[in-house]
Amino acid sequence: MNQEVEMTRLEVLRNKRDDAYRRMWEKQVRKDMAINSRVEGHPRLKETRAHINDLEPSKRPLTRSAKTINDYLNRGFKISEISVLMGKGTFEIDQLKERYDLPRK
């Protein structure tokens, strides 16, 4: 009987530890996803990204690259010039332009 009580106490402690670890892990994954959009997280965290992808292009929040491209486009640069400045291909620049409905003001 005493061993059964001890086992249930250990299980309760283990469950508390697992829950605390899961919460800390989800918090860290959210931070990582904010820094690097390529980080894959927990399926519940992916729902947030799916919501952003459902937004129309002109309302999506701009990434760092999209902000830079937007600035260059507003200054009158061509896509070929932007690709040289950023070290990316013209295809990638054009994709970002369409994805975020650039240039924005």
N, C-alpha and C positions, 0 to 999 in steps of 0.2 A: 504493500500500500504506500509506504513511504517513498519507494522508488518511482511509483506512478506520479505522485505529487511533484517530486523533483523533476521528472521528465516534462510535465506540463509547464512548470515554471521555466524550464530551459527553452521549451518551444515558444512560450510567450516572449521571453527575452530575445530569442532568435528572430521572431516575427517583427518585433519592434526595431531591431537592428536592421533587418532587411528593408522595412518601410522607410527608415531614415536614410539608408543608403540609396534607395530608389529615388526619393525626393531630391537628394543632393545631386544624383546623377542626372536627372531630368533638368535641374536648374543649370548644371554645367553644360549640358547639350544645348540648351536655349542660348547660353552665352556664346558657345562655339558657332552655332548657326548664325547668330547675329554678326559675328566676325567673318565667317567664311560660309557663303551660301551653299557650297558643295558638301558640307557636312550632313550626313544622313543621321537622323535621330529616331526616336521612338515613334511608332505609328501615330500616336496621339499628337505628337509635335508636328508631324507632316500635315495634319489637317490645317494648321495655320498657314503653311506654305501653299496648300491647295487653294485656300481662300484668297490669297494674294494673286495666284494665277488666274482665278476667276474674275478678278477685277478687270475693267476695260483698260486698255493700255495707257490712256492718258491719266488714270488715277493710281497706277501702280507706283509704289515708292521706288525712287531711283537708287540703283547701286552706285558704288564709287565710280566704276567705269562709265556707267550711263551718265552720271553727273559731269564727268570730264568731257565726254562726247557732246553732251548738250551745250556745255560752255563753248567748245570749239565751233559747233554748228551755229550758235548764236553770234559768234564773231565772224562768220562767213567762210570758214574753212570748208574744203571739199573732203569727201570721204577718203579719197586717196591720200590726202595730206594728213588727215587724222590718223590713218593706219600707220603711216611712217612715224609720226610723233609718238604714238602709243606702243609701237612695236607689235601690232596685231594685224591680221589680215583684213582686207576690205570686206570680205564676206561676213566676218564676225562683227565688224563695225555696223554693217548694214542690218544684220540680224538684231543687234541691240537697238538700233534706230527704229526699226519696226516694232519690236517688242514693247518699247516704252513710249512710242509715239513722239519721237524727237523731231525737231527741236521744240522744247517747251520754253515758256518765258519765266 
